[in-house]
Amino acid sequence: MSNMTKTDWLKSGKFYIFGIVFALANVLRDMNNTCMAFYLILDAGYIGDEENPTSVYLAIIPFVNFLSSSIFCLYGQ
């Protein structure tokens, strides 16, 4: 294992590439979650009515998406 100092990290190009990829992955994940909510409400029609004010699918579908992606990240390496 190498002993890198803080300035060594800042001089490494891989550090900046990793940071850019990490930031873009977070932006794409957030855009996906935002668009999914609009899709479920506007296109798929999961709108509540007087008996059920909020559809349970508005919570279950994003949760299953998050859970499956988390499991894949943990065990898919």
C-alpha positions in Angstrom: 0.0 0.0 0.0 1.4 3.4 -0.9 1.6 6.3 1.5 0.2 9.2 -0.5 -0.1 12.6 1.0 -2.9 15.1 0.4 -0.9 16.9 -2.2 -0.2 13.6 -4.0 -3.9 13.0 -4.3 -4.4 16.4 -5.9 -1.6 15.8 -8.4 -3.1 12.5 -9.6 -5.3 12.7 -12.7 -7.2 9.6 -11.6 -8.5 11.5 -8.6 -10.2 14.1 -10.8 -11.6 11.4 -13.3 -13.1 9.5 -10.4 -14.6 12.7 -9.0 -16.2 13.6 -12.4 -17.6 10.1 -12.9 -18.9 10.1 -9.3 -20.6 13.4 -9.8 -22.2 12.5 -13.1 -23.4 9.2 -11.7 -25.2 11.1 -8.9 -26.7 13.6 -11.4 -28.0 10.7 -13.5 -29.4 8.9 -10.5 -31.2 12.0 -9.3 -32.6 12.8 -12.7 -33.9 9.2 -13.0 -35.6 9.4 -9.6 -37.2 12.8 -10.4 -38.4 11.7 -13.9 -39.7 8.4 -12.4 -42.0 10.3 -10.0 -43.4 12.4 -12.9 -43.8 9.3 -15.1 -45.8 7.5 -12.3 -48.1 10.4 -11.8 -48.6 11.8 -15.3 -48.2 8.8 -17.7 -48.9 5.7 -15.6 -51.8 7.4 -13.8 -51.0 6.6 -10.2 -53.0 9.5 -9.0 -54.9 9.3 -5.8 -58.7 9.7 -5.5 -61.0 10.5 -2.6 -60.8 7.0 -1.2 -57.0 6.6 -1.6 -55.4 10.0 -1.5 -51.9 8.7 -2.4 -51.2 5.6 -4.4 -48.9 3.1 -2.7 -47.1 2.6 -6.0 -45.6 6.1 -5.7 -43.6 4.8 -2.8 -43.1 1.2 -3.7 -41.7 1.5 -7.2 -38.9 4.0 -6.3 -38.1 2.0 -3.2 -37.8 -1.3 -5.2 -35.6 0.6 -7.7 -33.3 1.9 -5.0 -33.2 -1.4 -3.2 -32.3 -3.4 -6.3 -29.6 -1.0 -7.4 -28.1 -1.0 -3.9 -28.0 -4.8 -3.8 -26.5 -4.9 -7.2 -23.8 -2.4 -6.2 -23.0 -4.4 -3.1 -22.9 -7.9 -4.6 -22.3 -7.1 -8.3 -18.6 -6.4 -8.1 
